Amino acid sequence: MDAKMKGIVRVIPYNPEWKTEFLKIKAMIVDCAGDLIIGVEHVGSTAVEGLASKPVIDIDVVIDSYDIFPAVKDRLSEIGFEHEGNLGVEGREAFKRTSIDDFMPYHLYVCPKDGKGYLEHISFRDYLRDHPEAVKAYGELKMRLAEQFRTDITAYVNAKREFVQNVLKKN
């Protein structure tokens, strides 16, 4: 990423390549820890066909419970991931890549199957997948907010919160 672009909120139209990129990253995770995990889910806006998004893939690696987390953490560390903690979201453990890879930008989270973070990700994604009018409204909102908060990712995320919470209340 160009250093000048770092910190810029960029929302672009849906790109079908996001699904392909997710599948490549998923294969790497399954190769590494497939025997320990329940699944790997593509979540976030890039997982919803037709939805404008920041070009960053969100991935939830689903585990049965926190009992298995230390083993998953060790495996991910072997292939260059560093645990960052939950970053303020209960039921979701964030990991960052410690070296450059050939994938497009992505966020990787390890979540127990009954964790709030994971359940909300799936609920929101599935609602949008089933409601094209919500996809249109959310995409327009994100484009508008990306312009309004071009250099303030925190304000951008906070401004989307009401829309997200309203969707989660419907499910």
Secondary structure as the mmCIF struct_conf table of DSSP 4:
data_model
#
loop_
_struct_conf.conf_type_id
_struct_conf.id
_struct_conf.beg_label_comp_id
_struct_conf.beg_label_asym_id
_struct_conf.beg_label_seq_id
_struct_conf.end_label_comp_id
_struct_conf.end_label_asym_id
_struct_conf.end_label_seq_id
TURN_TY1_P TURN_TY1_P1 ALA A 3 GLY A 7
STRN STRN1 ILE A 12 ILE A 12
TURN_TY1_P TURN_TY1_P2 PRO A 16 PRO A 16
HELX_RH_AL_P HELX_RH_AL_P1 GLU A 17 ALA A 33
TURN_TY1_P TURN_TY1_P3 GLY A 34 LEU A 36
BEND BEND1 ILE A 38 ILE A 38
STRN STRN2 GLY A 39 VAL A 43
BEND BEND2 GLY A 44 GLY A 44
HELX_RH_3T_P HELX_RH_3T_P1 SER A 45 ALA A 47
BEND BEND3 VAL A 48 VAL A 48
TURN_TY1_P TURN_TY1_P4 GLU A 49 GLY A 50
STRN STRN3 SER A 53 SER A 53
BEND BEND4 PRO A 55 PRO A 55
STRN STRN4 ILE A 57 ILE A 63
BEND BEND5 ASP A 64 ASP A 64
HELX_RH_3T_P HELX_RH_3T_P2 TYR A 66 ILE A 68
HELX_RH_AL_P HELX_RH_AL_P2 PHE A 69 GLU A 78
TURN_TY1_P TURN_TY1_P5 ILE A 79 GLY A 80
STRN STRN5 PHE A 81 GLY A 85
TURN_TY1_P TURN_TY1_P6 LEU A 87 GLY A 88
TURN_TY1_P TURN_TY1_P7 GLU A 90 GLY A 91
STRN STRN6 GLU A 93 ARG A 97
BEND BEND6 THR A 98 SER A 99
BEND BEND7 ASP A 102 PHE A 103
HELX_LH_PP_P HELX_LH_PP_P1 MET A 104 PRO A 105
STRN STRN7 TYR A 106 PRO A 112
TURN_TY1_P TURN_TY1_P8 LYS A 113 ASP A 114
HELX_RH_AL_P HELX_RH_AL_P3 LYS A 116 ASP A 130
HELX_RH_AL_P HELX_RH_AL_P4 PRO A 132 GLN A 148
TURN_TY1_P TURN_TY1_P9 PHE A 149 THR A 151
HELX_RH_AL_P HELX_RH_AL_P5 ILE A 153 LYS A 170
#
